[in-house]
Amino acid sequence: MAFDKNLDKELFSESIEFERSRITIAVFSYNGGTPKLQLGRENKSAAGEYSFAKLGRMTKEEVIAVLPLMEKAKKNL
């Protein structure tokens, strides 16, 4: 069975913007299943447009900013 975007329900989503990127913390439930936390990064181009990037490693500044949002998102898990 292939992934169906219509079955993926977003329960929570909030983003934090940094100088050259933004990190989004979200909770999704697929087809009524167990809610799961998702973290994503988008990098900002010189033109100011965002594009998906692997989250990978985070700076201390990013971790400090993301932790409160993860606590907020936890209420939807």
C-alpha positions as a Markdown table, in Angstrom:
| # | Residue | x | y | z |
|---|---|---|---|---|
| 1 | Met | 0.0 | 0.0 | 0.0 |
| 2 | Ala | 1.5 | 3.3 | -1.1 |
| 3 | Phe | 1.6 | 6.5 | 1.1 |
| 4 | Asp | -1.6 | 8.6 | 0.7 |
| 5 | Lys | -1.2 | 12.2 | 1.7 |
| 6 | Asn | -5.0 | 12.4 | 2.2 |
| 7 | Leu | -4.7 | 10.0 | 5.1 |
| 8 | Asp | -2.0 | 12.0 | 6.9 |
| 9 | Lys | -3.6 | 14.3 | 9.4 |
| 10 | Glu | -1.6 | 17.2 | 10.9 |
| 11 | Leu | -2.5 | 17.6 | 14.6 |
| 12 | Phe | 0.1 | 20.3 | 15.5 |
| 13 | Ser | 2.6 | 22.4 | 13.6 |
| 14 | Glu | 4.7 | 25.4 | 14.6 |
| 15 | Ser | 7.9 | 26.8 | 13.1 |
| 16 | Ile | 10.9 | 28.8 | 14.4 |
| 17 | Glu | 12.8 | 31.0 | 12.0 |
| 18 | Phe | 16.5 | 31.6 | 12.2 |
| 19 | Glu | 18.8 | 33.7 | 10.1 |
| 20 | Arg | 19.2 | 31.2 | 7.2 |
| 21 | Ser | 16.7 | 28.5 | 8.0 |
| 22 | Arg | 13.6 | 27.5 | 9.8 |
| 23 | Ile | 12.7 | 24.4 | 11.8 |
| 24 | Thr | 9.2 | 23.0 | 11.9 |
| 25 | Ile | 7.9 | 20.8 | 14.7 |
| 26 | Ala | 4.8 | 18.9 | 13.8 |
| 27 | Val | 2.6 | 16.0 | 15.0 |
| 28 | Phe | 1.0 | 13.8 | 12.4 |
| 29 | Ser | -1.4 | 10.8 | 12.6 |
| 30 | Tyr | -1.5 | 8.6 | 9.5 |
| 31 | Asn | -4.8 | 6.9 | 8.8 |
| 32 | Gly | -6.0 | 7.3 | 12.5 |
| 33 | Gly | -2.8 | 5.7 | 13.8 |
| 34 | Thr | -0.5 | 6.7 | 16.6 |
| 35 | Pro | 0.4 | 10.4 | 16.5 |
| 36 | Lys | 4.1 | 10.9 | 15.8 |
| 37 | Leu | 6.5 | 13.9 | 16.2 |
| 38 | Gln | 8.2 | 15.2 | 13.1 |
| 39 | Leu | 11.0 | 17.7 | 12.9 |
| 40 | Gly | 12.0 | 19.3 | 9.6 |
| 41 | Arg | 14.4 | 22.0 | 8.4 |
| 42 | Glu | 14.1 | 24.3 | 5.4 |
| 43 | Asn | 17.0 | 26.5 | 4.3 |
| 44 | Lys | 16.5 | 30.0 | 3.0 |
| 45 | Ser | 18.0 | 30.9 | -0.4 |
| 46 | Ala | 19.6 | 34.3 | -1.2 |
| 47 | Ala | 16.2 | 35.2 | -2.8 |
| 48 | Gly | 14.5 | 34.5 | 0.5 |
| 49 | Glu | 12.7 | 31.3 | -0.6 |
| 50 | Tyr | 12.7 | 28.2 | 1.5 |
| 51 | Ser | 13.6 | 24.6 | 0.4 |
| 52 | Phe | 13.5 | 21.3 | 2.3 |
| 53 | Ala | 16.8 | 20.1 | 3.8 |
| 54 | Lys | 17.8 | 17.2 | 6.1 |
| 55 | Leu | 17.5 | 18.3 | 9.7 |
| 56 | Gly | 20.8 | 16.7 | 10.7 |
| 57 | Arg | 22.7 | 18.4 | 13.5 |
| 58 | Met | 21.4 | 21.4 | 15.4 |
| 59 | Thr | 23.2 | 24.3 | 17.0 |
| 60 | Lys | 22.7 | 25.1 | 20.7 |
| 61 | Glu | 20.6 | 28.1 | 19.7 |
| 62 | Glu | 18.3 | 25.8 | 17.7 |
| 63 | Val | 18.0 | 23.2 | 20.5 |
| 64 | Ile | 17.1 | 25.9 | 23.0 |
| 65 | Ala | 14.4 | 27.3 | 20.7 |
| 66 | Val | 13.0 | 23.9 | 19.7 |
| 67 | Leu | 12.7 | 22.3 | 23.1 |
| 68 | Pro | 9.7 | 24.4 | 24.3 |
| 69 | Leu | 7.9 | 23.7 | 21.0 |
| 70 | Met | 8.5 | 20.0 | 21.4 |
| 71 | Glu | 6.9 | 20.2 | 24.9 |
| 72 | Lys | 4.0 | 22.0 | 23.3 |
| 73 | Ala | 3.7 | 19.3 | 20.6 |
| 74 | Lys | 3.9 | 16.5 | 23.2 |
| 75 | Lys | 0.3 | 17.4 | 24.3 |
| 76 | Asn | -0.9 | 16.1 | 20.9 |
| 77 | Leu | 0.9 | 12.8 | 21.1 |
